[in-house]
Amino acid sequence: MDQASDGKPQLAGKVAIVTGSTQGIGGGIALKLGAHGAQVLVHGRESQRAGGEKIVRAIEAAGSQATLVTGDVRDEGHCRELVRKAVDAFGRLDILVNNAGVVHRGTIEDTSREVYDEILETNLRAPFIISQEAVRVMKERRSGCIVNIGSVNAHCGLKKVLAYSAAKGGLMTFTINLANYLTKYRIRVNQI
């Protein structure tokens, strides 16, 4: 494990949730948090269970603890349950990484209402609901960190990723608002 100057892992004793972490960027984030000593709730859809189990084993092999929770962040109940499951498994919550996301290539003319809703539910509504639950826990301890995974599409609005750009633009503004509000509770909110 990577260690701080006192010899302890940098994130020893910290607990993190990383949505969409059974593969890709989210998997890399979960692995890095585990390598720095955090206990990690790995998350993804049921269809990605095998990838999630692999990430959990890698975190445990690095000397930290991890657990896998599967489900769809478009389900509000599932979003709210993630925070409770992290607290039940590890006793607290310090870090939330809202990484789960979907993209669909389409213009205004070939993006259906169903696709538009799916992208906004996954990329914008889910971070709102999970953050809302996380803030309740973090405020009690007056400490925490929320990281939202954004996109350059929030700034440039490419015409062929209409819904994704709209969702990531909304997430950017949501992040700024949340950061301004939560600073008094010593909860940091950033977007990368």
Secondary structure, DSSP 8 states (H G I E B T S, - for coil): --B-TTSSBTTTT-EEEETT-SSHHHHHHHHHHHHTT-EEEEEE-GGGHHHHHHHHHHHHHTT--EEEEE--TTSHHHHHHHHHHHHHHHS---EEEE-------B-TTT--HHHHHHHHIIIIIHHHHHHHHHHHHHHHHT-EEEEE---THHHH--TTBHHHHHHHHHHHHHHHHHHHHHGGGTEEEEE-
